[in-house]
Amino acid sequence: MVGASHPVPVAPASPVVPSPRRPTGNGGSARERTGWWYESALGWPTAPGDPVRLRTGVRFDVLDVPAGAGYATLERLDRTERLDRMDRTDRPVCAGPAGRAGGGSPAPGFPVAVRGGRMLLLVAAGAAEELPGLLEWLEWGSLSLGLTALGAGGTVDAPLAPPGPAGLPPRPPERDGLHGAAVWLRPPEPGHEVESSLPALSVPGRTGTALDLARLVHTLATQCHRFRLTASGPPRARPVARVG
């Protein structure tokens, strides 16, 4: 019929394409799985790029020391805590030794990572700014110790997420070119606030069982100094000049 309207075929609606989902940690590249673990499981901010880097100065700062000095520090602090625990349970407790910074603080339970010949110790945000003055106060400021700190505005390579229930399924490092990457010696625990475990300066009214930052720095500086002396070896004897 002239003038009759004809229905115009309508194309079927395109299915809604969901936006890409963030990796859940069970698949994807090592970068995606590691980034997911830090950002989603821990809530730690990361910086863009590959490998994953953690932003310091937000949830924590980092003390970077020679690994040998770091291991010696952790061993000494752990031994001191065991002795302190014996004091509290087996015999009357005396006041903390005057010559030991922080007295009888608990053994460190804060996250620690290692990478090659260096150890990374997580400390309270703001500790990096306190480090120079703290070393001066502890009379270590005039020596080169190999002890550095990363704070606000800095980044550090993210250690590989630990395998098992606390982290991600293991994956052969050679598949992602991650040889030499940092690994957790004492990983953070998802679901636990990291701040409560990080060494910080003791202040009036501060609660919690975190290690005192002054005690940690004093022990680290002592072990760094010993490490440097050991690495340099014994002094060489001067040759004796012959007369005649």
C-alpha positions as CSV (number, residue, x, y, z in Angstrom):
1,M,0.0,0.0,0.0
2,V,1.2,3.4,-0.9
3,G,2.1,5.5,2.1
4,A,2.1,2.6,4.4
5,S,4.9,2.6,6.9
6,H,7.1,-0.4,7.1
7,P,8.8,-1.5,10.3
8,V,12.5,-0.8,10.4
9,P,14.5,-3.8,11.6
10,V,16.2,-3.0,14.8
11,A,19.6,-4.6,15.5
12,P,19.7,-6.7,18.7
13,A,21.2,-4.8,21.6
14,S,24.9,-5.5,22.0
15,P,25.6,-7.5,25.2
16,V,27.1,-5.4,27.9
17,V,30.8,-6.0,28.1
18,P,32.0,-6.0,31.7
19,S,35.0,-3.9,32.5
20,P,38.2,-5.7,32.9
21,R,38.5,-7.3,36.4
22,R,41.5,-6.9,38.5
23,P,43.5,-10.1,38.8
24,T,42.7,-12.1,41.9
25,G,46.2,-13.4,42.5
26,N,45.5,-16.9,41.0
27,G,46.5,-15.9,37.5
28,G,48.2,-13.3,35.4
29,S,51.8,-12.2,35.4
30,A,53.9,-11.9,38.5
31,R,53.5,-8.2,38.3
32,E,49.7,-8.4,38.3
33,R,49.6,-11.0,41.1
34,T,52.1,-9.1,43.3
35,G,50.3,-5.8,42.7
36,W,46.9,-7.4,43.6
37,W,48.3,-8.8,46.9
38,Y,49.8,-5.5,48.1
39,E,46.9,-3.3,47.0
40,S,43.9,-5.6,47.8
41,A,45.1,-8.0,50.5
42,L,47.2,-5.5,52.4
43,G,45.9,-2.1,51.3
44,W,49.4,-0.8,50.6
45,P,49.8,1.9,47.8
46,T,52.0,1.0,44.9
47,A,53.7,3.0,42.2
48,P,52.9,2.3,38.5
49,G,55.5,0.4,36.5
50,D,57.2,-2.9,36.4
51,P,58.4,-4.3,38.8
52,V,55.9,-3.4,41.5
53,R,57.2,-0.7,43.8
54,L,55.8,0.2,47.2
55,R,55.3,3.8,48.2
56,T,57.1,4.7,51.4
57,G,56.1,7.3,53.9
58,V,52.4,6.4,53.7
59,R,51.9,3.2,55.7
60,F,55.6,2.8,56.7
61,D,59.2,3.9,56.1
62,V,62.1,1.5,55.3
63,L,65.5,1.2,56.9
64,D,68.0,-0.3,54.3
65,V,71.1,-2.0,55.9
66,P,73.7,-4.6,54.9
67,A,72.1,-8.0,55.3
68,G,74.8,-9.3,57.6
69,A,74.3,-6.4,60.0
70,G,70.5,-6.9,59.8
71,Y,70.7,-10.6,60.6
72,A,73.0,-9.9,63.6
73,T,70.5,-7.2,64.8
74,L,67.5,-9.5,64.6
75,E,69.4,-12.2,66.4
76,R,70.5,-9.9,69.2
77,L,67.1,-8.4,69.7
78,D,65.5,-11.8,69.8
79,R,68.0,-13.1,72.3
80,T,67.5,-10.0,74.5
81,E,63.7,-10.5,74.4
82,R,64.1,-14.1,75.5
83,L,66.1,-13.0,78.5
84,D,63.6,-10.2,79.3
85,R,60.8,-12.8,79.1
86,M,62.6,-14.9,81.6
87,D,63.0,-11.9,83.9
88,R,59.2,-11.3,83.8
89,T,58.3,-14.9,84.5
90,D,61.0,-16.5,86.6
91,R,62.4,-13.7,88.8
92,P,61.7,-10.1,89.8
93,V,62.1,-7.6,87.0
94,C,64.6,-4.8,87.5
95,A,64.6,-1.6,85.7
96,G,65.9,-1.7,82.1
97,P,69.7,-1.3,81.8
98,A,70.6,2.4,81.6
99,G,72.9,1.7,78.7
100,R,70.4,0.0,76.5
101,A,68.1,2.2,74.5
102,G,64.4,1.3,74.9
103,G,64.9,-0.9,78.0
104,G,63.1,-4.3,77.8
105,S,61.1,-3.8,74.7
106,P,59.6,-6.9,73.0
107,A,61.4,-8.7,70.2
108,P,60.7,-7.2,66.8
109,G,57.6,-8.5,65.2
110,F,57.7,-6.1,62.3
111,P,58.0,-7.1,58.6
112,V,61.5,-7.6,57.2
113,A,62.7,-8.4,53.7
114,V,66.0,-9.2,52.1
115,R,67.3,-8.5,48.6
116,G,70.8,-9.7,47.7
117,G,73.2,-8.3,50.2
118,R,70.7,-5.8,51.8
119,M,68.0,-6.1,54.4
120,L,64.8,-3.9,54.4
121,L,63.2,-3.3,57.8
122,L,59.8,-1.7,57.9
123,V,59.5,1.1,60.5
124,A,56.8,3.6,61.4
125,A,56.1,6.3,58.8
126,G,58.1,9.4,59.7
127,A,61.1,7.4,61.0
128,A,63.2,8.3,58.0
129,E,63.1,11.9,59.0
130,E,64.1,11.1,62.5
131,L,67.0,8.9,61.6
132,P,69.8,11.6,61.1
133,G,69.0,13.2,64.5
134,L,68.6,9.9,66.2
135,L,72.1,8.8,65.0
136,E,73.5,12.0,66.2
137,W,71.9,11.6,69.6
138,L,73.2,8.0,69.8
139,E,76.7,9.3,68.9
140,W,76.8,7.4,65.6
141,G,76.3,10.4,63.3
142,S,80.0,10.9,62.5
143,L,80.5,7.4,61.0
144,S,79.6,6.0,57.6
145,L,77.5,2.9,58.5
146,G,75.8,2.0,55.2
147,L,72.5,2.6,57.0
148,T,69.9,4.5,54.9
149,A,66.2,5.2,55.1
150,L,63.4,5.7,52.7
151,G,60.5,7.9,53.7
152,A,57.9,10.3,52.3
153,G,57.9,10.4,48.5
154,G,60.1,7.4,48.1
155,T,59.5,3.9,46.6
156,V,61.1,0.5,47.2
157,D,60.9,-2.7,45.1
158,A,58.1,-4.8,46.4
159,P,59.2,-8.2,47.7
160,L,57.6,-11.2,46.1
161,A,54.3,-12.1,47.8
162,P,54.9,-15.0,50.1
163,P,53.4,-18.4,49.0
164,G,50.9,-20.3,51.0
165,P,47.7,-19.2,52.9
166,A,49.1,-15.7,53.8
167,G,50.1,-14.9,50.2
168,L,49.9,-16.2,46.6
169,P,50.4,-19.5,45.0
170,P,54.1,-20.1,44.2
171,R,55.2,-19.6,40.6
172,P,58.6,-20.4,39.1
173,P,60.6,-17.2,39.1
174,E,62.2,-17.9,35.7
175,R,58.8,-17.5,34.0
176,D,58.7,-13.8,35.0
177,G,62.4,-12.9,35.0
178,L,62.4,-12.2,38.8
179,H,65.8,-13.5,39.6
180,G,67.3,-11.4,42.4
181,A,64.0,-10.0,43.5
182,A,63.4,-9.1,47.2
183,V,61.8,-11.7,49.3
184,W,60.1,-11.5,52.7
185,L,62.1,-12.8,55.6
186,R,59.1,-11.9,57.9
187,P,56.1,-11.1,55.8
188,P,53.2,-8.8,56.8
189,E,49.9,-10.5,57.7
190,P,46.8,-9.7,55.6
191,G,44.0,-8.4,57.8
192,H,46.4,-7.0,60.4
193,E,47.2,-3.3,60.7
194,V,50.9,-3.1,60.0
195,E,51.3,0.2,61.9
196,S,50.9,-1.4,65.3
197,S,53.9,-3.6,64.8
198,L,56.3,-1.0,63.4
199,P,59.2,0.4,65.5
200,A,58.6,4.0,66.4
201,L,59.9,6.5,68.9
202,S,58.6,6.1,72.4
203,V,56.5,9.1,73.4
204,P,54.4,9.6,76.6
205,G,51.0,8.0,76.3
206,R,52.0,5.7,73.4
207,T,50.5,2.2,73.8
208,G,51.3,-1.1,72.1
209,T,54.2,-3.5,72.1
210,A,56.1,-2.3,69.0
211,L,59.9,-2.1,69.4
212,D,61.3,1.3,70.3
213,L,62.9,2.9,67.3
214,A,65.9,4.2,69.3
215,R,66.7,0.7,70.4
216,L,66.5,-0.7,66.9
217,V,68.6,2.1,65.4
218,H,71.2,1.8,68.1
219,T,71.5,-2.0,67.6
220,L,71.6,-1.6,63.8
221,A,74.3,1.1,63.9
222,T,76.4,-1.1,66.2
223,Q,76.1,-4.1,63.9
224,C,76.6,-2.0,60.8
225,H,79.9,-0.6,62.2
226,R,81.1,-4.2,63.1
227,F,80.1,-5.4,59.7
228,R,82.1,-2.7,58.0
229,L,85.2,-3.4,60.2
230,T,84.9,-7.1,59.4
231,A,84.5,-6.5,55.7
232,S,87.5,-4.3,55.5
233,G,89.7,-6.9,57.2
234,P,92.6,-6.4,59.6
235,P,94.8,-3.4,59.1
236,R,97.9,-4.1,57.0
237,A,101.3,-3.7,58.7
238,R,103.5,-1.1,57.2
239,P,106.7,-2.3,55.6
240,V,109.8,-1.8,57.7
241,A,112.3,0.3,56.0
242,R,115.8,-1.2,55.8
243,V,118.7,1.0,56.9
244,G,122.1,0.7,55.2
